Amino acid sequence: MNEFALIHKYFKKLTYNNPSALNLNDDVFFDKRNNVVVSSDTYVEGVHFINFKNPDLVIKKIVRSSISDLYCKGVKPKFIFIGASGNSKSFSKKNMDIVYKSLKQEQKKYKFKLSGGDTTKSNKTVFTITSLGYSNKIVRRNKCKNNDDIYVTGNLGDSYLGLLILSKKLFLKNIKQKKYFIKKYYMPDLPTKICSKLIKFANSSIDISDGLFGDLTKLINTSKLYFRLDVEKIPISPKLKIHLIKTNKKKINFISKGDDYQILFTSSKSNRRYIKSLFKRMNQKVTLIGNITNEIKSNQIISNKNLIKHSYNEGYSHNF
C-alpha cells in the first residue's frame, strides 16, 4: 500500500468531513474562518536526506522544502515548529551550534519565527516541521479547468544531479559544477516573489517535491481532466544542459526526479500576457510547458513529437 492509498483508506474518514482538512488531498490545512494555513512534513535520515554530516545544509533543505508547501498556496510562512529526534552524535554541541547558525540565516532570509516543537532521543536523525501562515484565500489543488495552461517556475533537474553526486552515483571532475549541483540539492531557490500574486491568476498549484509528472498527476487527480506536456519546453539550467550534451543523456531522465521545490500551476489562457509581464517585472523565470484538456483519455508526455508512456518517471512515493 502506498502513502496515498493509506491516507484514503484509513485517515480520510477521521477528518469527519472537516472542510479545513481539504479531504487530505492538498499540502495544507486551511481554516478559512480564522485565516489559518498549516502544513506538516517529516524528514528521515536515509530517506529524505542521505546523512547528517552537513547539518547546516540538511537544515536548510528541510526548512525550505517545508515552507514551500505554503508558498505554493500563495501564503507566506510566519511561524515554524520543529520536532527533532537524534542521538549524542547527531545532536552534539558542534552540530547544534551549526544548526543554530543555519536556522538563524533561514529565518532572516524568509522572515519566519521558530515558535515551538519537541526533542526526543532516537537512533536515526528525524525532523518534523510544521509551518503556519495566515490568509483568507489559498490556491487549491484539483481546481484546474479545461484548457488551462500549465506553468512551472525556475528550472528542474539540478537537484537530482546534486543527489547523484552526493550518492556517489555520478562523478564530476569540474569542481565548480559539482558545487553548483550540490548547492541546488541542499538549497533550492524558492520562488517567493510571486507568492502573494498567485491567487490572482492560478486556478490550481502545487510545489514540485516528488517529481514533475507525479506532482502534476496529484494536481489534477479529482478533476476528471488530463495533462499534455512537451518535454522540450520543460526548463533546465544551462549547466544541466551542458552536462546532458557532454554525457549524451536524455533530458527526460532528469526533469521529474523531485526535490526541485518550484511552483507548478495552471491558469486560464486569457492570463498569458499578464503572467508574462508580471514574472518579467519580478525577475522570476516561468515557463509554459503544456495544457490541461478533456479531449484525451489519459495523460500525455510528448518528446520530439513522440508520445511517451505516462508511467515514465511517475514520481516518488512511499510504499508500505
C-alpha positions in Angstrom: 0.0 0.0 0.0 1.4 3.4 -1.0 1.1 6.6 1.1 -1.9 7.9 -0.9 -3.9 4.6 -0.5 -3.0 4.6 3.2 -4.4 8.1 3.6 -7.6 7.4 1.6 -8.4 4.1 3.3 -7.6 4.9 7.0 -7.2 8.6 7.7 -9.6 10.4 5.4 -12.6 9.1 7.3 -11.2 10.5 10.6 -11.5 14.1 9.3 -15.3 13.7 9.6 -15.6 15.9 6.5 -13.9 18.9 8.3 -13.7 21.3 5.4 -10.4 22.7 6.6 -8.7 19.4 6.1 -9.4 19.7 2.3 -10.2 16.0 2.1 -6.5 15.3 3.0 -5.9 15.9 -0.7 -3.7 19.0 -0.5 -0.4 20.1 1.1 -2.1 22.2 3.8 -4.8 22.6 6.4 -6.8 25.7 5.6 -9.1 27.2 8.3 -10.9 29.8 6.2 -12.9 31.2 9.1 -9.7 32.1 11.1 -7.4 32.7 8.0 -5.0 30.0 9.2 -2.9 27.8 6.9 -0.8 24.9 8.2 1.5 22.3 6.7 3.5 19.5 8.3 6.4 17.4 6.9 8.7 14.7 8.3 12.2 14.1 7.1 14.0 10.8 7.9 17.8 10.2 7.6 18.5 7.8 4.8 15.1 8.6 3.1 14.8 12.3 2.8 18.4 13.2 3.3 21.5 10.9 2.9 23.1 11.6 6.3 23.6 14.4 8.9 27.3 15.0 8.1 26.4 18.5 6.9 23.8 19.6 9.5 23.8 23.3 8.2 22.8 22.2 4.7 20.4 19.5 5.8 18.5 22.0 8.0 18.3 24.5 5.1 17.0 21.8 2.8 14.2 20.6 5.1 13.2 24.1 6.2 12.9 25.3 2.6 11.0 22.2 1.4 8.6 22.6 4.3 7.8 26.3 3.9 7.5 25.6 0.1 4.1 24.0 0.9 2.8 27.4 2.0 4.4 29.5 -0.7 2.9 27.4 -3.5 -0.6 28.0 -2.0 0.1 31.8 -2.1 0.8 32.1 1.6 3.8 33.5 3.4 5.0 31.4 6.3 5.1 33.3 9.6 6.0 30.5 12.2 7.6 27.1 12.1 7.7 24.4 14.8 10.4 21.8 14.8 10.3 18.3 16.2 13.8 16.8 16.3 14.9 13.2 17.1 18.6 12.2 17.3 21.4 10.9 19.4 24.5 12.2 21.1 26.4 12.1 17.8 23.9 13.9 15.6 23.0 16.3 18.3 26.5 17.1 19.5 27.3 20.6 20.7 29.3 21.2 17.5 26.3 20.2 15.3 23.8 22.1 17.3 25.9 25.3 17.1 26.0 24.8 13.3 22.2 24.1 13.2 21.5 27.3 15.3 23.5 29.4 12.9 21.9 27.9 9.8 18.4 28.3 11.2 19.1 31.9 12.0 20.2 32.5 8.4 17.0 30.9 7.1 14.8 33.0 9.5 16.5 36.2 8.3 16.0 35.2 4.6 12.4 34.0 4.8 11.1 36.1 7.7 9.6 33.3 9.8 9.9 32.8 13.6 10.8 29.5 15.3 7.9 29.1 17.7 8.0 25.7 19.3 8.5 22.0 18.8 9.8 18.9 20.6 13.1 17.0 21.0 13.5 13.2 21.6 16.3 10.7 21.6 16.5 8.3 18.6 19.0 6.2 16.7 18.1 7.9 13.5 18.0 11.6 12.9 14.4 12.7 12.1 12.8 16.1 11.8 9.2 17.1 11.6 8.5 20.7 10.6 5.1 22.4 10.9 4.7 25.7 9.0 2.0 28.2 9.7 0.8 31.3 7.9 -2.3 33.5 7.6 -4.5 34.1 4.6 -8.2 34.3 3.7 -7.6 32.6 0.4 -5.3 29.9 -1.0 -4.7 28.3 -4.4 -6.0 24.7 -4.1 -5.1 21.5 -5.8 -7.7 19.9 -8.1 -9.2 23.2 -9.2 -7.7 23.3 -12.7 -10.0 23.9 -15.6 -10.3 22.5 -19.1 -7.9 24.3 -21.5 -5.8 25.7 -18.6 -2.2 26.4 -19.4 0.4 24.5 -17.3 3.4 26.6 -16.0 6.4 25.9 -13.9 8.8 28.4 -12.2 12.6 28.2 -12.3 14.5 25.2 -13.6 14.1 21.5 -13.0 16.7 18.7 -12.6 19.6 20.4 -11.0 18.7 19.0 -7.6 18.6 15.4 -8.9 22.1 15.8 -10.3 23.3 17.0 -6.9 21.7 13.9 -5.3 23.5 11.6 -7.8 26.8 13.3 -6.9 26.2 13.0 -3.1 25.1 9.4 -3.5 28.4 8.7 -5.4 26.4 7.6 -8.4 28.0 10.3 -10.5 31.4 11.9 -10.6 32.1 15.4 -11.9 35.7 16.5 -12.4 34.7 20.2 -12.7 34.7 21.3 -9.0 32.6 24.4 -9.7 29.9 22.4 -11.5 30.0 19.8 -8.7 29.4 22.5 -6.0 26.7 24.1 -8.1 24.6 21.0 -8.3 25.1 20.0 -4.7 24.0 23.5 -3.6 20.9 23.2 -5.7 20.1 19.9 -3.9 20.5 21.4 -0.4 19.4 24.9 -1.0 16.6 25.1 -3.6 15.7 28.5 -4.9 12.1 29.1 -3.7 10.1 31.3 -6.0 8.9 33.5 -3.1 8.5 36.7 -5.1 5.3 35.7 -6.8 3.7 34.1 -3.7 1.3 36.9 -2.9 0.2 37.2 -6.6 -0.6 33.5 -7.2 -4.2 33.9 -6.1 -4.8 36.4 -8.9 -4.1 34.1 -11.8 -3.6 30.5 -10.7 -6.5 28.1 -10.7 -4.5 25.3 -9.1 -1.0 24.9 -7.8 1.5 22.5 -6.0 5.2 22.6 -5.3 7.4 20.1 -7.1 8.7 17.8 -4.4 8.2 14.2 -5.6 8.7 14.9 -9.4 7.1 16.9 -12.1 4.9 14.2 -13.6 3.9 12.7 -10.3 3.1 16.1 -8.7 1.1 17.1 -11.8 -0.9 13.9 -11.5 -1.7 14.8 -7.9 -2.7 18.3 -9.0 -5.5 17.1 -11.2 -6.3 13.7 -9.5 -10.0 14.5 -8.9 -10.6 16.9 -11.8 -11.5 14.3 -14.4 -9.1 16.1 -16.7 -5.8 15.2 -18.2 -2.5 16.9 -19.0 -0.4 17.2 -22.1 3.3 18.1 -21.6 6.0 18.9 -24.0 9.4 17.7 -22.7 11.3 20.1 -25.0 9.6 23.1 -23.2 10.4 22.0 -19.7 13.1 24.4 -18.4 16.5 23.3 -17.3 19.6 25.3 -16.4 22.5 25.9 -18.8 24.8 23.8 -16.6 22.4 20.8 -16.8 22.0 21.3 -20.5 25.8 21.2 -21.0 26.1 18.1 -18.8 23.4 16.3 -20.8 25.1 17.1 -24.1 28.6 16.0 -22.8 27.3 12.7 -21.4 24.7 12.1 -24.2 22.0 11.7 -21.6 18.3 12.2 -22.1 16.6 15.3 -20.6 13.6 13.3 -19.5 15.7 11.2 -17.1 16.4 14.3 -15.0 13.3 16.6 -15.1 11.0 14.5 -12.9 13.0 13.2 -10.1 11.8 15.6 -7.3 13.4 17.9 -4.8 13.0 20.9 -7.1 10.6 22.9 -5.0 9.5 25.1 -7.8 5.8 26.0 -8.2 3.7 24.1 -10.7 0.4 25.9 -11.5 -2.3 26.1 -14.0 -4.0 29.2 -15.4 -6.5 30.3 -18.0 -5.2 31.1 -21.4 -6.6 34.6 -21.0 -3.9 35.3 -18.4 -0.9 34.6 -20.7 0.0 38.2 -21.3 -0.5 39.2 -17.6 1.7 36.3 -16.4 4.5 37.0 -18.8 4.5 40.7 -17.8 4.2 40.0 -14.1 7.0 37.5 -13.9 9.3 39.6 -16.0 8.8 42.6 -13.7 9.5 40.3 -10.7 12.6 38.8 -12.4 11.2 35.3 -11.8 11.5 32.7 -14.5 8.3 31.0 -15.6 7.7 28.6 -18.5 4.5 27.4 -20.2 5.1 23.6 -20.6 1.7 22.2 -21.6 -2.0 22.3 -21.1 -5.0 20.7 -19.3 -7.6 19.1 -21.5 -10.7 16.8 -21.6 -10.1 15.9 -25.2 -7.8 12.9 -24.4 -8.4 9.9 -22.1 -5.0 9.7 -20.5 -2.1 12.0 -19.6 0.3 12.6 -22.4 4.1 13.3 -22.2 5.4 14.3 -25.6 9.1 14.3 -26.6 10.2 15.2 -30.1 6.6 14.8 -31.2 6.6 11.2 -29.9 4.2 10.0 -27.2 6.0 8.6 -24.1 4.4 6.2 -21.6 2.6 8.1 -18.8 4.2 5.9 -16.2 7.6 7.2 -17.2 9.3 8.8 -14.1 5.9 9.0 -12.3 7.4 10.4 -9.2 8.5 9.3 -5.7 6.0 7.6 -3.4 6.4 6.0 0.0 5.3 2.3 -0.1 4.5 0.3 3.0 
